[in-house]
Amino acid sequence: MQTSPFTKNQTFIRFVRYHAPYTGSILLAMAFALVGAVCDLGVLQIILHDAINALEVVSGNSFDEPVSVRYFQREGSEGMFAFDGFEVVLADAGDALEYFLWLLGGMLILVFIKGFFIYGNDYVMARVGHKLAFRLRNALYQRIVSAPLGVLREERTGDLMTRITDDVRVWQTLVAAMAGIIRAVVLVVFFVSVMLITSFKLTFFVLLFLPLLAYLITFIGRRIRGASTEIQRQSADIYSQLKETFSGIKIIKSFTSEHTETERFRTLNWSQYCSAIRRARFAAFLPPMIEWLGALGIATVFGLCCWRVISGQLSIGWFISYVGMVSYMFKPIKTIGNVNSALQQCLASAERIFYLLDFGPEAREEKGIRNLATEKVENSIELQNARGAVTFQNVSFSYTHPSMEHMENGQTPPESVIKNVTFEAKPGEVVALVGPSGSGKTTLLNLLLRFYEVSSGTILIDGIPISKVNLESLRQNIALVPQDTFLFDGTILENIGYGCLDAADEAIITAAKRANAHAFITKIPEGYATQIGEAGMKLSGGEQQRLSIARALLKDAPILVLDEATSSLDTQSEALIQESLANLMEGRTSFIIAHRLSTVTRADKILVIKDGRIIETGTHETLLAKGGLYQKLCAMQLS
């Protein structure tokens, strides 16, 4: 399993930049958080400063004379930034009670306003999280379907699935949690600013604890990130085994390997459990440490403030409100520490996501010019009214392209799978490829479809090198019936019409008839509206393959590729389809790969391939007369 080649700092910078489209929403969330912080300060001012100072004045007072109290008064312990506030005269106990009721009413209004803006803060960031997840999953899926097969074959399906599901979900969860961290950061900055204005000396003592807190959060965060990376890798292992289990459940049962597979899964699950426990241990250690350091800071300020109150330098209301601000400041720092744990988990996931986002599209190594901004090949040629003349000129191919690898001294380049192949298929010819398994027949036709790029040589269609042809245009002119039939979870009608979305129902039915599929479709109660299940699991192998042939028939392309297209059919169905295929291939350039040599006897040209080379070429009769490999293969099948 691969990860992004970027360093941790580069990953973090790229992670931050990926949120640039949502800057407006993030700033709005910060504005909401600032209003909430102002409301918090207002509540402290009303309850812990104004109310306590007023209580100190009216406590035990008989109101023989009116007394005056002040609200929104700010006292600077160093005599700076003081504000006398607003004076209220209380004539009797009733006035005093009414004053306190007004203070309580003001507090409730501030709490309500704060709640409204906190709701806005949470909603905005949750919306950003969903938008980001939507954007990421679309981008990741596009990268996967656009990536060359040579890249995808190096990756595990379970790992790719984990990156699109779990890793994106981790990122989305963090963005939603950013509502809390935005509030925490804004509140800390706002309260520290007010505290510095209120008392620079006392606040200086408080700030001495912040570097230690920052180091503690960073130190533990690095370990949480490492454990998170391990957990995501192990999740990919679990996904991969689950996929293998679901795909190979018949084999598992037939070999009575249930216990072996269960133990293998238990081992993977235990590895992830151990990593999760290690991450949980680090994450659980951080909050109490932050709380203890916060308590130490509060105790220090509390002691200094007590001394100033005793010496008459401060009022009790000022003292309590300042200690309240210090307490309010350390509480969001604890939140920042918790969110930092989530951030480290997210950065581990972001690194895996960026690796997948960096997948290049197909034909990245082609000789043409690629516009990286639009990811479209410039000056590419569209195939118009293709006749179907196909030419291979000295084509060689290896799955690992030597020129793209950093070969060490003395290291031998990878052996070619296709070796200097040259042949020509004229328009309308039927060309059969035969030979032992693993000889390169399927790979050769994969090069025609540009599932892989040739290592050397040239493939031409109507005299045009396919490396210069627009990839979409190229494949629109080639119909494929693969060896491993694949159908999508949907109806029979949708599967036959796949790739021809504008095809009329009548055309789809006609294609099904020509593929000998209409008869069994109409016997099903729901007919063409039948849901065939995941990968067509509700149909037999022969029925699946006939739908695949019908899908190719509907495409009506000038070039046809049949890779073991009749391998899953019984003799009777094969005979019927061979007749329909003969009609289909008329006027089209057709390539047939078949192990059943009886299916290629009428081919215009037979290429006998062994170890990636064409060793014999001719018709069925001429090759039999030569007495070479083809004659031996025919003799083996007849025997």
Protein Blocks (a to p, Z undefined) as FASTA:
>chain_A
ZZdfbdfklmmmmmmmmmmmmmmmmmmmmmmmmmmmmmmmmmmmmmmmmmmmmmmmmgop
aolaccdddehiacdfklpaiaebjadddfblmlmmmmmmmmmmmmmmmmmmmmmmmmmm
mmmmmmmmmmmmmmmmmmmmmmmmmpcfklmmmpcfklmmmmmmmmmmmmmmmmmmmmmm
mmmmmmmmmmmmmmmmmommlmmmmmmmmmmmmmmmmmmmmmmmmmmmmmmmmmmmmmmm
mmmmmmmmmmmmmnopmmmmmmmmmmmmmmmmmmmmmmmmmmmmmmmmmmmmmmmmmmmm
mmmmmmmmmnopacfklmmmmmmmmmmmmmmmmmmmmmmmmmmmmmmmmmmmmmmmmpcc
ehklpmbdcdfklopaehiacdehiehiacdehiacdfbdfklpccdehiacdddfbghi
acdddehiacddeddehilpmmmmmmmnomaccfbdcddeehiafklgcfklmmmmpccd
dfbdcdddddfklmmmgoilmbcfklmmmmmmmnopmmmmmmpmnlmmlcebjhhlmbcf
klmmmmmmmmmmmnopabdcdehklmmpcfklmmmmmmmmmmmmgopacddddfblmlmm
mpfbdcddeehiafbgcdfklmmmnopmklmmmmmmmZZ
